[in-house]
Amino acid sequence: MGALAVQSGGNVCMWPHNCHHHQIPRSTGVVVAAAKGKVNDFHTRAARQVVIADKPTGSADSKLKDLIWPSPSDEIPFWKRDFPSWDVSSEHPVDGEKDSDPMHIVHVTAEMAPIAKVGGLGDVVTGLARACLSRGHKVDIMLPLYECIQKQQINELALLTTYNSYHDGNWVPTNAYTGLVSGIPVIFIEPSNQFFKGQHVYGGSYNELEAYLFFSRACLEWMQVTGTQPDIIHIHEWQTSGLPLLYWDMYHHLSLQTFIRIIMLTSGIAETANSADNPQHGTLWGVHSDENLIPETCQEQLSKCGLDGSIYATVEKAVDDRTIGHNPERLCLLKGGIVYSNAVVTVSPTYLQETLCSGWLTGTLIRNRDKYFGILNGIDTTMWNPATDVFLPAKFSAQITEGKEICKLFVQRGLGLVSEDISASRITRRVPLVVCITRLVAQKGLHLITHAIKHVEELGGQLVVLGKASDGRVEREFEALADVHSQGSSIRILLMYSEELSHMLYAAADMVLVPSIYEPCGLAQMIGMRYGAVPIVRKTGGLADTVFDMDDQSHAEMANGFVFEGIDEGSLNWALDRAFSHYREKPNEWNDIVRKIMEIDNSWNNTAGKYIDVYSSIRVRSD
C-alpha cells in the first residue's frame, strides 16, 4: 500500500497570529502481537491531557484592532482561509470525577467529528466518547478509513495490523491503523477493495449496504485476530446495525464468546417510518441507493458478509413490517439491530415516546420496551466553546460577551450584509441576525425554511441558511432562492457544508432557527445556545426537551427560547414575530437571556452518566 498523504493548507490566515498544522508520522507496520500494546499506549497518552481555562483570550478591543475584515469580493471566502491549529486534546479534562468501575467501550460508527462528519452522528460519537474517556473508561472508536479523510487531523497515525476479513466468498486483505483524533484513540479500518473510496463520506461508487456490512464484520474480525474483547460494543445507526447479528450468530460462537454486550444508538426510526420506500438512509436490505439498479434479494445481500438471510425473515427478527404479504418480503437492517442488541437507546425522552406511539417500527419497539431507553444527546463543549474556538475572529463567554458583536459584524461584512465602512455598518448592529444550519431534507421543515426567508425579510431582519440538499429538486429550488438573494438582500443561502463557517454563524447569530417537522434530538438549538443564539424551534422530539417558551409563565424559570407547535406558516410567524419584538423592545432582557442560555449545561458530561448506567445494566462481569 502506498504512503498516506499529508495535506497542508496554503492560504493566507485571517487571524493575527501564526498557524501551524500537525505533521503526521507514519510507521511501516507492526506485527499482530504488538497491536494490543500499541492501542493501550494510545490510551495512556490520551489520558495525559491538561485543562484549558474556559475564558476568552485577550480583550475584544485588542482583537478588533488587528482583525483583517473580510469582504464578499475576496478571492478566498473568509471561511476557507487557514486557521490556527486546534488540538482539542489539550483541552481534555483529566481532573474530573472518575467512575469507580471502569469499562472498555468500543464505538463502531460510520461518522466521527471532525474528520468524518456529515451530520449530528459525528458530533455524538466524539462527544460521548470524550466524556466517557474523561470519566476514566477505556474508549476506542472504530471508523472506516475513508479516502476523503484529511489525514493531518489524525495525530500519530500508524499501521497497527494487517489481516483478512470476509466478503462475497473471498478473504479481503485489510489494514487497521491507529491514531488519536481530538484526544480519542481511533482504529481505522481500510479494506483493499473499492469500499470507502471517493471524495465524500457517503455517495461513493460502491454499494453502501455491502460496504457497511463488510465494515461491521471487519471490526469483529479485528477483535478476534487481536484478542480484543471489550465490555461494551456501542454501534451507531443503520450503518452498523448488522454487527449484532454477526456477533450473536457468528462471532459469539468463535473466539469472541465471553463477556461482550452490544448497545445500539439510533435516531433514524422516524426517518425510516416517514420514508416508506426511500432507501436514502440504507435501512432496507436489498435496495440500492440508485433506483435505476435492479434490487438484489435479501439472501444475496446477506450472503456477502457470511450470514444466511433466510433465518432473519420473520416478524420477530428482521422482516420489514411494511412488506409483509408482498412478493418479495424484505428485511430491515435497523430492525434487526434493535432485536439483536442488548440495549437500544434513542436520543431524547420525548422522541422515545413519539416512536412508541406511531411509526412502522412501533410494534418492534414495544416488544423490546424493557431494553429501550431515551437519553438526551449532549454537545461536545470542548469543540463547541466560544471562549476557545479558533474559527472565531473574537472569543467570548457568558461573562464577557463583547466578542459576540465582533463575530456578528465579521460575518455580516464577509457575506455582504452590511457596508464595508465600519462607521456606516454600526447602523445595522441592532438588525436581528437569524441563522438556520441544517440538512435540506423534508424532515427539517423545508416549507417553513422557505417561508422564514420571506418573513424575516418582511420583519427587517437578516437570515443565513447553511446546508446541503440530497434531492436534486430541492437543490434547484434553493439554488433559485440563493440567486434571487445573492446581492442587495438581507438573505444569504449557502448550499454547502462548512464546519468552520457553522462555528462562525452560531457565534454571529442572535437567533437560531430549527423548524423541524420531527427532530429526534437536535444539536443546532443546543450549540446555538452555547454561542448565545436564542433558539426558535418547533415543539417536537429533543427540541421539546431542551427549549422552553419565553411567554410560558408556568415554566418561567426554564424559559430560553421561542416555541411553536403547528407545521403551518402562521405558527412559525407567531414565533418569529415574538422573538423579533423581544429583541427590539426589550434589549436588556434579551442580553440577560443570552447570558442565561450560554450557561445552560447541555454538555456530554451532564448526560454521559446515563449512558454509563445503561452500559452497567447490561455488562457481564468476569468475577
C-alpha positions in Angstrom: 0.0 0.0 0.0 1.2 3.5 -0.8 2.1 6.1 1.8 -0.7 8.1 3.3 -0.6 11.7 2.0 -0.2 14.6 4.4 -2.2 17.6 3.2 -1.4 21.1 4.3 -3.1 24.4 3.8 -1.5 27.2 1.7 -3.9 30.1 2.1 -3.4 33.3 3.9 -4.5 33.3 7.5 -7.1 35.9 8.5 -6.2 35.8 12.2 -3.5 38.0 13.8 -1.2 35.1 14.8 0.7 32.2 13.3 -0.9 29.0 12.1 0.7 25.5 12.3 -0.6 22.2 11.0 0.3 18.9 12.7 2.7 16.7 10.8 1.8 13.0 10.9 4.4 10.3 11.5 3.6 7.0 9.8 5.2 3.7 10.6 5.6 0.9 8.1 3.8 -1.7 10.1 3.8 -3.9 13.2 3.1 -7.5 13.9 -0.3 -8.5 15.3 1.2 -9.5 18.6 2.1 -5.8 19.3 -1.3 -4.5 18.4 -2.9 -4.5 21.8 0.2 -3.0 23.4 0.2 -0.1 20.9 -3.5 0.5 21.5 -3.0 0.5 25.3 -0.2 3.0 24.8 -2.6 5.3 23.0 -5.0 5.2 25.9 -2.2 6.2 28.3 -1.3 9.2 26.2 -5.0 10.1 25.7 -5.4 10.3 29.5 -2.5 12.7 30.0 -4.1 15.9 29.0 -4.3 19.4 30.6 -7.3 21.7 31.2 -7.6 25.0 29.3 -9.4 27.8 31.1 -12.9 28.4 29.9 -12.5 32.1 29.2 -11.7 34.3 26.2 -8.1 35.1 25.5 -7.5 38.8 25.2 -9.9 41.7 25.1 -12.4 42.4 22.3 -10.7 45.8 21.6 -7.3 44.2 21.0 -8.9 41.6 18.6 -10.8 44.4 16.8 -7.7 46.4 16.3 -5.7 43.8 14.5 -8.5 41.9 12.7 -8.4 41.5 9.0 -12.0 42.2 7.9 -13.5 40.0 5.1 -15.4 41.1 2.1 -17.7 39.2 -0.3 -15.3 40.2 -3.1 -12.4 38.4 -1.5 -10.8 35.8 -3.8 -10.9 33.3 -1.0 -14.1 33.3 1.1 -13.4 34.0 4.8 -14.5 30.5 5.9 -12.0 28.8 3.6 -8.8 30.6 4.7 -6.3 29.0 7.0 -7.0 28.9 10.8 -4.7 28.4 13.7 -4.2 24.7 14.6 -6.6 23.5 17.2 -5.5 20.5 19.2 -8.7 19.9 21.3 -7.0 17.1 23.1 -5.0 19.7 25.0 -8.3 20.9 26.4 -9.4 17.4 27.6 -10.0 17.4 31.3 -8.3 14.8 33.5 -9.1 16.0 37.0 -12.8 15.4 37.0 -14.5 12.7 38.9 -13.8 9.1 37.8 -16.2 6.2 37.7 -15.4 3.5 40.3 -15.9 0.6 37.9 -14.2 1.5 34.5 -15.2 -0.4 31.4 -13.7 -0.9 27.9 -16.1 0.7 25.4 -15.7 0.4 21.7 -17.8 2.6 19.4 -18.3 1.2 15.9 -19.5 4.1 13.7 -19.7 5.5 10.2 -19.0 9.0 11.3 -16.8 10.9 13.7 -16.3 14.7 14.2 -14.4 16.4 12.9 -12.6 14.0 10.5 -15.7 12.2 9.0 -18.7 14.3 9.9 -21.8 14.6 7.8 -24.4 15.3 10.4 -25.1 15.1 14.1 -24.0 11.5 14.3 -20.3 12.5 14.1 -20.7 15.0 16.9 -22.5 12.5 19.1 -19.8 9.8 18.7 -16.9 12.2 19.5 -18.7 13.9 22.4 -19.9 10.8 24.1 -16.5 9.0 23.6 -14.6 12.0 25.1 -17.0 12.3 28.1 -16.5 8.6 28.9 -12.8 8.8 28.5 -12.7 11.7 30.9 -14.6 9.6 33.4 -11.8 7.0 33.5 -13.1 4.5 31.0 -11.1 2.9 28.2 -12.6 4.1 24.9 -11.8 3.2 21.3 -13.6 4.4 18.1 -13.6 2.1 15.1 -14.2 4.0 11.8 -13.7 3.3 8.1 -10.6 5.0 6.7 -12.4 6.9 4.1 -10.3 8.1 1.2 -11.7 11.7 1.8 -10.4 11.9 5.4 -7.9 14.7 5.9 -5.0 12.8 7.4 -3.5 15.9 9.0 -6.3 15.9 11.5 -5.1 12.5 12.8 -2.2 12.5 15.3 0.3 9.7 15.3 -1.3 7.8 12.5 0.4 4.4 12.1 -0.3 1.0 10.7 -1.4 -1.3 13.5 -2.4 -4.7 11.9 -2.9 -6.3 8.5 -5.4 -9.1 8.5 -8.1 -10.6 6.3 -11.9 -10.1 6.5 -14.6 -12.0 4.6 -16.7 -10.6 1.7 -18.6 -12.3 -1.0 -16.7 -15.6 -1.0 -13.3 -14.1 -0.6 -11.0 -13.0 2.3 -10.1 -9.4 1.7 -6.7 -8.0 2.9 -7.5 -5.3 5.3 -5.4 -2.7 7.2 -6.1 -1.4 10.7 -4.5 1.9 11.6 -4.4 3.6 14.9 -4.4 7.3 15.7 -5.6 10.0 18.0 -8.4 12.3 17.0 -9.3 15.1 19.4 -7.5 13.1 22.1 -9.6 9.9 21.5 -8.0 6.6 20.3 -9.3 5.6 16.9 -8.9 2.4 15.0 -9.3 3.0 11.2 -10.3 0.1 9.0 -9.1 0.2 5.4 -10.1 -2.7 3.1 -8.0 -3.3 -0.1 -11.2 -3.3 -2.3 -13.1 -0.3 -3.5 -15.1 0.3 -0.3 -14.9 3.8 1.2 -13.2 5.3 -1.8 -14.5 8.7 -3.0 -14.5 12.4 -2.3 -17.2 12.2 0.4 -18.0 10.0 3.4 -21.2 8.9 1.6 -22.1 8.6 -2.0 -19.1 6.7 -3.4 -19.4 4.3 -6.4 -19.7 1.3 -4.1 -22.8 -0.2 -2.6 -23.1 1.3 0.9 -25.1 -1.6 2.3 -22.4 -4.1 1.3 -19.6 -1.8 2.5 -21.0 -1.2 6.0 -21.9 -4.9 6.4 -18.2 -5.6 5.5 -17.1 -2.9 7.9 -19.2 -4.4 10.7 -17.7 -7.9 10.2 -14.2 -6.4 9.7 -14.4 -4.8 13.2 -15.4 -8.1 14.8 -12.7 -9.9 12.8 -10.1 -7.4 14.0 -11.2 -8.0 17.6 -10.9 -11.8 17.1 -7.4 -11.5 15.4 -6.0 -9.3 18.1 -7.8 -10.9 21.1 -9.6 -7.6 21.9 -12.7 -8.3 24.0 -14.3 -5.1 25.2 -17.1 -4.9 27.8 -19.4 -2.9 25.5 -19.6 -2.5 21.8 -21.6 0.6 21.0 -23.0 0.7 17.5 -24.5 3.7 15.8 -27.4 4.0 13.4 -28.3 1.7 10.4 -24.7 1.5 9.0 -23.5 -0.7 11.8 -26.8 -2.5 12.6 -25.6 -5.7 11.1 -22.9 -6.1 13.8 -25.2 -7.6 16.5 -26.4 -10.2 14.0 -22.9 -11.0 13.0 -21.8 -11.2 16.7 -24.6 -13.3 18.1 -25.0 -15.7 15.1 -21.3 -16.0 14.2 -18.5 -14.5 16.3 -20.1 -15.3 19.7 -19.6 -19.0 18.7 -16.0 -18.4 17.7 -13.4 -16.8 20.0 -15.4 -13.7 21.0 -17.6 -15.8 23.3 -17.1 -14.3 26.7 -18.5 -11.1 28.1 -19.1 -8.6 25.2 -22.5 -6.9 25.2 -23.9 -4.6 22.5 -25.8 -1.3 22.7 -27.3 0.4 19.8 -27.9 4.1 19.4 -30.3 5.3 16.8 -32.2 8.5 15.9 -33.3 7.2 12.5 -36.6 5.5 13.5 -39.0 8.2 12.4 -36.8 8.9 9.4 -37.4 5.4 8.1 -41.0 5.4 9.1 -41.7 8.6 7.2 -40.0 7.5 4.0 -41.7 4.2 3.4 -39.8 3.1 0.3 -37.0 5.6 0.4 -33.6 3.9 0.7 -31.8 7.3 1.3 -30.5 6.1 4.7 -29.9 2.5 3.7 -32.3 0.9 6.2 -33.8 -1.5 3.8 -31.7 -4.5 2.8 -31.8 -5.4 -0.8 -32.5 -1.9 -2.0 -29.8 0.1 -3.9 -29.3 3.8 -3.4 -29.6 4.1 -7.2 -33.2 3.4 -8.0 -32.3 2.5 -11.6 -30.4 -0.6 -10.5 -32.2 -3.9 -10.1 -32.6 -4.7 -6.4 -30.8 -7.7 -5.0 -32.6 -10.3 -2.9 -32.0 -10.1 0.9 -30.3 -13.5 0.9 -27.8 -12.4 -1.7 -27.1 -9.2 0.2 -26.5 -11.1 3.5 -24.5 -13.9 1.9 -21.8 -11.4 1.0 -21.0 -10.9 4.7 -21.4 -14.6 5.5 -24.9 -14.8 7.1 -27.9 -16.8 6.0 -30.6 -14.2 5.2 -33.4 -16.7 5.4 -33.2 -17.1 9.2 -34.0 -13.4 9.7 -37.1 -13.4 7.5 -39.6 -13.4 10.4 -41.6 -10.7 12.1 -39.8 -11.3 15.3 -36.4 -10.8 13.8 -35.8 -8.5 10.8 -38.6 -8.7 8.2 -39.8 -5.2 7.2 -43.3 -5.0 8.6 -44.4 -2.8 5.6 -43.6 -5.6 3.1 -45.4 -8.4 4.9 -47.6 -10.2 2.3 -45.7 -8.7 -0.6 -43.5 -10.6 -3.0 -40.8 -10.4 -2.1 -40.9 -9.5 1.6 -37.8 -7.5 2.6 -35.6 -7.3 5.6 -34.8 -4.2 7.6 -31.3 -3.8 8.9 -32.3 -1.2 11.5 -35.0 -3.6 12.9 -32.5 -6.5 13.0 -30.1 -4.3 15.0 -32.9 -3.4 17.5 -33.8 -7.0 18.0 -30.3 -8.4 18.4 -28.8 -5.6 20.6 -28.7 -6.0 24.4 -29.9 -2.4 24.8 -31.3 0.2 22.4 -31.0 4.0 23.1 -32.7 6.8 21.2 -31.7 10.4 21.6 -34.3 12.1 23.7 -37.1 11.1 26.1 -39.8 12.8 24.0 -38.7 11.1 20.8 -38.8 7.8 22.6 -42.5 8.4 23.4 -43.2 9.5 19.9 -41.7 6.3 18.4 -43.7 4.1 20.8 -46.9 5.8 19.6 -46.6 5.9 15.9 -44.5 4.5 13.0 -44.0 1.2 11.4 -41.3 0.1 14.0 -43.6 0.8 16.9 -44.5 -2.9 17.3 -40.8 -3.9 17.4 -40.0 -1.2 19.9 -43.0 -2.2 22.1 -41.9 -5.8 22.0 -38.4 -4.7 23.1 -39.6 -2.0 25.5 -37.7 -3.3 28.5 -34.4 -2.6 26.8 -35.3 0.7 25.1 -34.1 3.9 26.6 -34.4 7.6 25.8 -31.3 9.7 26.7 -31.0 13.3 25.6 -27.9 13.9 23.5 -25.3 16.4 24.6 -22.9 18.6 22.8 -19.1 18.4 22.9 -18.3 21.6 24.8 -14.6 21.3 24.1 -15.2 21.5 20.3 -18.1 23.9 20.7 -16.7 26.6 23.0 -16.9 30.3 22.1 -14.2 31.0 24.7 -11.5 28.9 22.9 -12.9 28.4 19.3 -10.1 29.0 16.8 -12.6 29.6 14.0 -13.9 32.8 15.6 -12.4 36.2 14.9 -13.1 37.1 18.6 -13.7 34.9 21.6 -16.4 35.5 24.2 -18.2 33.9 27.1 -21.3 34.4 29.2 -19.3 36.7 31.5 -17.5 38.6 28.7 -19.9 38.9 25.7 -18.3 41.7 23.7 -16.7 39.3 21.3 -20.1 38.1 20.0 -20.7 41.6 18.5 -17.4 41.4 16.6 -18.3 37.9 15.3 -21.7 39.2 14.1 -20.2 42.2 12.3 -17.4 40.0 10.9 -19.9 37.5 9.3 -22.2 40.4 8.1 -19.2 42.0 6.4 -18.0 38.8 4.9 -21.4 38.0 3.4 -22.1 41.5 2.2 -25.0 42.0 4.7 -23.6 45.4 5.9 -21.5 48.2 4.5 -17.7 47.7 4.5 -17.5 51.1 6.1 -17.2 50.3 9.8 -18.9 53.5 10.9 -21.7 53.0 8.5 -22.2 49.4 9.4 -22.8 50.3 13.0 -26.3 51.5 11.9 -27.3 47.8 11.3 -25.8 46.5 14.5 -29.3 46.0 16.0 -30.7 44.3 13.0 -31.6 40.7 14.2 -29.5 38.0 12.5 -31.1 34.6 12.3 -29.2 31.5 11.2 -30.5 28.1 10.1 -27.8 25.4 9.8 -29.4 22.2 8.6 -29.6 19.4 6.1 -32.1 20.5 3.4 -34.4 17.5 3.7 -38.2 17.2 4.3 -37.7 16.3 8.0 -36.2 19.7 8.6 -39.3 21.6 7.6 -38.4 22.8 4.1 -41.6 24.8 3.5 -41.0 26.5 6.9 -37.4 27.4 6.0 -38.5 28.9 2.6 -41.3 30.8 4.4 -38.9 32.1 7.0 -36.7 33.6 4.2 -39.7 35.7 3.2 -41.0 36.6 6.7 -37.6 37.5 8.2 -37.1 39.9 5.3 -40.5 41.4 5.9 -39.6 41.9 9.5 -36.5 43.8 8.6 -34.1 41.1 9.8 -31.3 39.1 8.2 -31.2 35.3 7.6 -28.4 33.0 6.7 -29.2 29.4 5.6 -26.3 27.0 5.5 -27.0 23.5 4.3 -26.9 20.9 1.5 -29.7 19.1 -0.3 -29.6 15.5 -1.2 -32.6 15.7 -3.6 -32.0 17.4 -6.9 -35.4 19.1 -7.0 -34.8 20.6 -3.5 -31.3 21.7 -4.5 -32.6 23.5 -7.6 -35.3 25.3 -5.6 -32.8 26.6 -3.1 -30.4 27.5 -5.8 -33.1 29.7 -7.3 -33.7 31.3 -4.0 -29.9 31.8 -3.5 -29.7 33.6 -6.9 -32.6 35.9 -6.0 -31.0 36.9 -2.8 -27.3 36.9 -3.9 -26.9 40.7 -3.8 -28.6 43.7 -2.2 -30.7 41.5 0.1 -30.8 40.7 3.8 -30.8 36.9 3.0 -27.9 34.6 2.2 -28.4 30.9 1.2 -25.2 28.9 1.1 -25.7 25.4 -0.3 -22.7 23.6 1.2 -21.4 22.2 4.4 -18.6 24.0 6.2 -17.5 23.2 9.7 -15.6 26.5 10.0 -18.5 28.6 8.8 -21.0 26.9 11.0 -18.9 27.8 14.1 -18.8 31.5 12.9 -22.6 31.6 12.1 -23.5 30.3 15.6 -21.3 32.9 17.1 -22.7 35.7 15.0 -26.4 34.8 15.3 -28.9 36.5 17.5 -31.3 33.6 16.9 -31.0 30.1 15.6 -34.0 28.6 13.7 -34.9 24.9 13.9 -38.3 24.4 12.4 -38.2 20.6 12.1 -41.3 18.5 11.4 -39.7 15.9 13.6 -36.4 16.0 15.3 -35.1 13.1 17.4 -32.8 15.3 19.4 -31.3 18.2 17.5 -27.9 19.7 18.2 -28.4 23.1 16.5 -30.5 24.5 19.3 -28.0 23.4 21.9 -25.0 24.6 20.0 -26.8 27.9 19.3 -27.4 28.4 23.0 -23.8 27.7 23.8 -22.9 30.5 21.4 -25.6 32.9 22.7 -28.1 32.4 19.9 -31.7 32.3 21.2 -33.5 29.2 19.7 -36.7 29.4 17.7 -38.0 25.8 17.4 -41.0 23.7 16.6 -42.1 21.6 19.6 -41.1 18.0 18.7 -38.6 15.4 19.9 -35.5 16.7 21.6 -36.4 20.3 20.7 -39.3 19.9 23.2 -36.9 18.6 25.8 -34.4 21.5 25.5 -36.2 24.7 24.6 -39.0 26.3 26.7 -41.0 29.2 25.6 -40.3 32.7 26.8 -44.0 33.5 27.2 -44.9 30.3 29.1 -45.4 31.7 32.6 -45.8 28.2 34.1 -42.2 27.5 33.4 -40.7 30.9 33.6 -37.5 29.7 35.3 -36.8 27.4 32.3 -37.6 29.9 29.6 -34.9 30.0 27.0 -36.4 30.5 23.5 -39.5 30.7 21.3 -41.5 27.6 20.6 -44.4 26.9 18.1 -46.3 23.7 17.7 -48.0 23.8 14.2 -46.4 22.9 10.9 -48.1 25.9 9.2 -46.6 29.2 8.2 -48.8 31.1 10.6 -47.4 29.2 13.6 -43.8 30.0 12.5 -44.8 33.7 12.0 -46.1 33.8 15.6 -42.7 32.6 17.0 -40.6 34.9 14.7 -42.8 37.9 15.5 -42.4 37.4 19.2 -38.7 36.9 19.0 -38.1 40.0 16.9 -40.4 42.1 19.2 -38.5 40.9 22.3 -35.1 41.6 20.7 -36.0 45.1 19.6 -38.2 46.3 22.5 -36.5 44.6 25.5 -32.7 44.8 24.8 -31.7 44.5 28.4 -33.9 41.4 28.9 -32.5 40.0 25.7 -29.0 40.4 26.9 -30.0 38.6 30.1 -31.4 35.7 28.2 -28.3 35.4 26.1 -26.1 35.1 29.2 -28.6 32.7 30.7 -28.6 30.3 27.7 -24.8 30.3 27.4 -24.6 28.9 30.9 -27.1 26.1 30.4 -25.2 22.8 30.7 -26.1 20.7 27.6 -22.7 19.0 27.7 -22.0 15.3 27.3 -20.5 15.5 30.8 -24.0 16.1 32.0 -25.6 13.2 30.2 -22.8 10.6 29.8 -23.6 9.2 33.2 -27.0 7.9 31.9 -25.1 6.0 29.2 -22.8 4.6 31.8 -25.8 3.4 33.8 -27.1 1.6 30.7 -23.7 0.1 29.9 -23.5 -1.2 33.5 -27.0 -2.7 33.4 -26.1 -5.0 30.5 -22.4 -5.5 31.4 -21.3 -9.1 32.3 -18.6 -9.1 34.9 -15.9 -11.8 34.9 -15.9 -12.2 38.6 
